[in-house]
């Protein structure tokens, strides 16, 4: 099994300040873990291209895209919302983060690689059609899904979101699109306060109470996600891969263990093999405790790579 690893230097240059949990150290910790274990040498490393305006505007309004470009500062920080800021590298980082997922979709559908992981930031799943929020600028996974549907003419794409926060931006962009099924779990009540009442019939959101651990999470996957994916029969699976439901992550209160990320990755690989010719594109979302993030991303990629 051939696995691509996509990133770009500007994803580590985007910086919202030393206090901010969504920091450049996140992608550096991931690379250090992959290099230390030797797993990186088994991956096909690709420098992510920038997404085009056309690709981004499949998911976002033209006015929003223009406003982000206009907000990019020459120095200092410009705040898009109280949690989301731009420095002089952010626009490039956001373009390459979206471009990583688009490129990964191209590579996976072409059969150049079996699957791909995009180690990118800013993350994306809170970015709405016309609004930045929650550390997110462009919705990388939604852009990738629409690229698969529009450019490659796929008929069915599934998105699996296991971040601790509800992917409200992905729901905002893709709700009621019958070509997409989104299944997700998230801590509730918690930021951004959405997801309990899905906005479309194609949105299958599972709220989890604070303290939820391995047994309940795994039961939910088997009883809810797997039957839904089986019924939908996706031709491609995209993952909003957040690792902040880990018990060590102090920004939230779920209690998943390292082994749960191996397990859920294995279940997704099984579903992709059954329905989608093994085609998976995974993109980094949350995960802020650096040691846990690095370990769990390593486990996730190891499963994708079949090692």
C-alpha positions as CSV (number, residue, x, y, z in Angstrom):
1,X,0.0,0.0,0.0
2,X,1.5,3.4,-1.1
3,X,0.7,6.4,1.2
4,X,1.4,10.0,0.4
5,X,2.4,12.6,3.0
6,X,1.5,16.1,1.8
7,X,2.6,19.3,3.5
8,X,4.2,22.7,2.7
9,X,6.7,24.9,4.5
10,X,4.3,27.7,5.0
11,X,2.0,25.5,7.1
12,X,4.7,25.8,9.8
13,X,5.2,29.6,9.1
14,X,1.5,30.4,9.8
15,X,1.7,31.6,13.5
16,X,-1.1,33.1,15.6
17,X,1.2,34.0,18.5
18,X,3.1,32.1,21.2
19,X,0.0,31.8,23.4
20,X,-2.1,30.0,20.7
21,X,-2.6,26.3,20.9
22,X,-2.9,25.9,17.2
23,X,0.8,26.4,16.7
24,X,3.6,25.6,14.2
25,X,4.9,23.1,16.7
26,X,2.0,20.8,15.9
27,X,3.2,19.9,12.4
28,X,6.9,19.9,13.5
29,X,6.0,17.3,16.2
30,X,4.3,15.1,13.7
31,X,7.3,15.2,11.3
32,X,9.8,14.5,14.1
33,X,7.8,11.4,15.2
34,X,7.6,10.1,11.7
35,X,11.3,10.7,11.0
36,X,12.4,9.2,14.3
37,X,10.5,6.0,13.7
38,X,11.6,5.6,10.1
39,X,8.0,5.7,8.9
40,X,8.6,8.9,6.9
41,X,11.0,7.0,4.6
42,X,8.2,4.7,3.6
43,X,5.8,7.5,2.6
44,X,5.7,9.3,-0.7
45,X,6.3,12.9,0.3
46,X,4.7,15.6,-1.8
47,X,5.0,19.3,-1.4
48,X,1.5,20.6,-1.6
49,X,0.5,23.0,-4.4
50,X,-1.7,26.0,-3.7
51,X,-5.3,25.5,-4.4
52,X,-6.8,27.6,-7.2
53,X,-9.5,30.2,-6.6
54,X,-11.8,28.1,-8.7
55,X,-11.2,25.1,-6.4
56,X,-11.7,27.1,-3.2
57,X,-14.9,28.8,-4.6
58,X,-16.6,25.5,-4.9
59,X,-16.9,25.6,-1.1
60,X,-16.7,29.3,-0.3
61,X,-18.3,32.5,-1.7
62,X,-16.2,34.6,-4.0
63,X,-16.7,37.5,-1.6
64,X,-15.3,35.5,1.3
65,X,-12.2,34.4,-0.7
66,X,-11.6,38.0,-1.7
67,X,-12.0,39.2,1.9
68,X,-9.4,36.7,3.1
69,X,-6.9,37.8,0.5
70,X,-7.5,41.5,1.4
71,X,-7.1,40.8,5.1
72,X,-3.6,39.3,4.7
73,X,-1.2,41.5,6.7
74,X,2.4,42.5,5.7
75,X,3.3,42.3,9.4
76,X,1.7,41.5,12.7
77,X,-1.6,39.8,13.1
78,X,-5.0,40.4,11.6
79,X,-7.9,38.7,13.5
80,X,-10.7,37.0,11.5
81,X,-12.5,36.0,14.6
82,X,-11.4,36.0,18.3
83,X,-9.7,32.7,17.9
84,X,-8.4,32.9,14.3
85,X,-5.7,35.2,13.1
86,X,-3.5,35.7,10.0
87,X,0.2,36.6,9.9
88,X,2.0,37.3,6.6
89,X,2.3,33.6,5.9
90,X,-1.2,32.6,6.6
91,X,-2.8,33.2,3.2
92,X,-0.1,31.0,1.6
93,X,-0.5,28.4,4.3
94,X,-4.3,28.3,3.8
95,X,-4.0,28.0,0.1
96,X,-1.5,25.2,0.3
97,X,-3.5,23.4,3.0
98,X,-6.5,23.3,0.7
99,X,-4.3,22.5,-2.2
100,X,-2.8,19.5,-0.3
101,X,-6.3,17.9,-0.1
102,X,-7.1,18.7,-3.7
103,X,-3.7,17.2,-4.8
104,X,-4.2,14.2,-2.6
105,X,-7.6,13.6,-4.1
106,X,-6.1,13.7,-7.6
107,X,-3.3,11.3,-6.6
108,X,-5.6,8.8,-4.9
109,X,-8.2,8.8,-7.7
110,X,-5.4,8.5,-10.4
111,X,-4.1,5.5,-8.4
112,X,-0.7,7.0,-8.0
113,X,-1.0,6.3,-4.3
114,X,-3.5,4.2,-2.3
115,X,-4.2,6.9,0.3
116,X,-2.8,10.1,1.7
117,X,-2.3,12.1,4.8
118,X,-2.2,16.0,4.7
119,X,-0.1,17.4,7.5
120,X,-1.4,20.9,7.1
121,X,-2.5,24.0,9.0
122,X,-4.6,26.1,9.3
123,X,-7.1,23.3,9.8
124,X,-10.5,23.6,8.1
125,X,-13.6,22.0,9.4
126,X,-15.0,25.1,11.2
127,X,-14.6,27.3,8.1
128,X,-18.1,28.0,6.7
129,X,-19.2,29.1,3.3
130,X,-18.6,32.7,4.1
131,X,-16.9,32.8,7.5
132,X,-13.6,31.9,9.2
133,X,-13.8,30.6,12.7
134,X,-12.3,28.1,15.2
135,X,-8.7,28.4,13.9
136,X,-9.9,27.6,10.3
137,X,-9.6,29.8,7.2
138,X,-10.6,27.5,4.2
139,X,-12.4,24.3,4.6
140,X,-9.8,21.9,3.3
141,X,-11.9,18.7,3.4
142,X,-15.0,20.3,1.9
143,X,-12.9,21.7,-0.9
144,X,-11.4,18.3,-1.5
145,X,-14.8,16.6,-1.5
146,X,-16.2,19.0,-4.0
147,X,-13.1,18.7,-6.2
148,X,-13.7,14.9,-6.3
149,X,-17.3,15.4,-7.2
150,X,-16.9,18.2,-9.7
151,X,-13.5,17.6,-11.3
152,X,-13.5,13.8,-11.1
153,X,-17.2,13.2,-11.4
154,X,-17.5,10.9,-8.5
155,X,-21.0,10.2,-7.4
156,X,-20.6,9.5,-3.7
157,X,-18.0,10.9,-1.2
158,X,-18.0,10.2,2.5
159,X,-16.5,12.4,5.1
160,X,-15.6,11.0,8.6
161,X,-14.8,13.6,11.2
162,X,-13.4,12.3,14.6
163,X,-12.3,15.7,15.9
164,X,-13.5,16.6,19.4
165,X,-15.4,19.6,17.9
166,X,-18.3,19.4,15.5
167,X,-17.3,20.2,11.9
168,X,-19.9,22.9,11.6
169,X,-18.2,24.5,8.6
170,X,-18.3,21.2,6.6
171,X,-21.9,20.9,7.5
172,X,-22.6,24.5,6.5
173,X,-21.1,23.9,3.1
174,X,-22.3,20.4,2.3
175,X,-25.6,19.9,4.1
176,X,-28.3,18.5,1.8
177,X,-25.9,17.6,-0.9
178,X,-27.0,14.0,-1.7
179,X,-23.6,13.2,-3.1
180,X,-22.0,13.5,0.3
181,X,-22.4,11.7,3.6
182,X,-20.8,13.2,6.6
183,X,-20.5,11.1,9.8
184,X,-19.0,12.6,12.9
185,X,-18.7,12.5,16.6
186,X,-17.9,15.4,19.0
187,X,-18.1,16.4,22.6
188,X,-21.4,18.0,23.5
189,X,-22.1,20.6,24.9
190,X,-18.9,22.2,23.6
191,X,-17.6,24.6,21.0
192,X,-19.1,25.5,18.4
193,X,-22.4,24.5,20.0
194,X,-23.8,22.9,16.8
195,X,-24.4,19.4,15.5
196,X,-27.2,18.1,17.7
197,X,-29.8,19.1,15.2
198,X,-28.2,18.3,11.8
199,X,-28.8,20.7,9.0
200,X,-29.3,18.1,6.3
201,X,-30.4,14.5,5.9
202,X,-26.8,13.7,4.8
203,X,-25.3,14.7,8.1
204,X,-25.0,12.0,10.8
205,X,-23.7,13.7,13.9
206,X,-23.2,11.8,17.2
207,X,-22.8,14.0,20.3
208,X,-20.7,12.5,23.1
209,X,-20.7,13.5,26.7
210,X,-17.6,14.8,28.5
211,X,-15.6,11.8,29.8
212,X,-16.6,9.4,27.0
213,X,-13.9,6.9,26.5
214,X,-12.9,4.0,24.3
215,X,-15.8,1.6,24.8
216,X,-18.6,4.1,24.1
217,X,-16.6,5.6,21.1
218,X,-16.0,2.2,19.5
219,X,-19.6,1.1,20.0
220,X,-20.8,4.3,18.3
221,X,-18.5,3.7,15.3
222,X,-19.7,0.1,14.9
223,X,-23.4,0.8,15.5
224,X,-23.8,4.2,13.7
225,X,-20.9,5.0,11.4
226,X,-20.3,1.6,9.8
227,X,-23.9,0.9,8.9
228,X,-24.3,4.4,7.4
229,X,-21.2,4.1,5.3
230,X,-22.2,0.6,4.2
231,X,-25.6,1.9,3.1
232,X,-24.1,4.9,1.3
233,X,-21.3,3.0,-0.5
234,X,-18.8,5.9,-1.0
235,X,-16.3,5.9,-3.8
236,X,-13.8,8.0,-1.7
237,X,-13.5,8.6,2.0
238,X,-12.2,11.9,3.3
239,X,-11.2,12.2,7.0
240,X,-11.2,15.3,9.1
241,X,-8.6,13.9,11.4
242,X,-8.6,15.6,14.7
243,X,-6.7,14.1,17.6
244,X,-8.1,16.4,20.4
245,X,-10.5,13.8,21.8
246,X,-7.4,12.1,23.4
247,X,-7.5,12.0,27.2
248,X,-4.3,14.0,27.4
249,X,-5.6,17.0,25.4
250,X,-6.6,19.6,27.9
251,X,-8.6,21.7,25.5
252,X,-11.4,19.2,25.7
253,X,-12.8,16.5,27.9
254,X,-13.1,13.2,26.0
255,X,-11.0,10.3,27.0
256,X,-9.8,8.4,23.9
257,X,-6.5,6.5,24.1
258,X,-3.7,6.1,21.6
259,X,-5.0,2.6,20.7
260,X,-8.4,4.1,19.7
261,X,-6.8,6.1,16.9
262,X,-5.2,2.9,15.6
263,X,-8.6,1.1,15.9
264,X,-10.7,3.7,14.2
265,X,-8.1,4.1,11.4
266,X,-8.3,0.3,10.8
267,X,-12.1,0.5,10.6
268,X,-11.9,3.3,8.1
269,X,-9.4,1.4,6.0
270,X,-11.8,-1.6,6.1
271,X,-14.7,0.5,4.9
272,X,-12.6,2.1,2.2
273,X,-11.5,-1.3,1.0
274,X,-15.0,-2.5,0.9
275,X,-16.6,0.4,-0.9
276,X,-14.0,2.9,-2.3
277,X,-11.1,0.8,-3.7
278,X,-9.1,1.7,-0.6
279,X,-9.2,5.4,-1.5
280,X,-8.7,7.6,1.6
281,X,-7.6,11.2,2.0
282,X,-7.0,12.3,5.6
283,X,-6.4,15.9,6.6
284,X,-5.2,17.2,10.0
285,X,-7.7,19.1,12.1
286,X,-7.2,19.5,15.9
287,X,-4.9,18.0,18.5
288,X,-3.0,20.2,20.8
289,X,-1.1,18.1,23.3
290,X,2.0,17.7,21.2
291,X,3.2,14.3,22.5
292,X,-0.2,12.7,22.2
293,X,-0.8,14.3,18.8
294,X,2.5,13.0,17.4
295,X,1.9,9.5,18.7
296,X,-1.6,9.3,17.4
297,X,-0.9,10.7,14.0
298,X,2.0,8.2,13.7
299,X,-0.5,5.4,14.5
300,X,-3.0,6.8,12.0
301,X,-0.5,7.0,9.2
302,X,1.0,3.6,10.0
303,X,-2.4,2.1,9.5
304,X,-2.9,3.9,6.2
305,X,0.5,2.7,5.1
306,X,-0.2,-0.9,6.2
307,X,2.8,-1.1,8.6
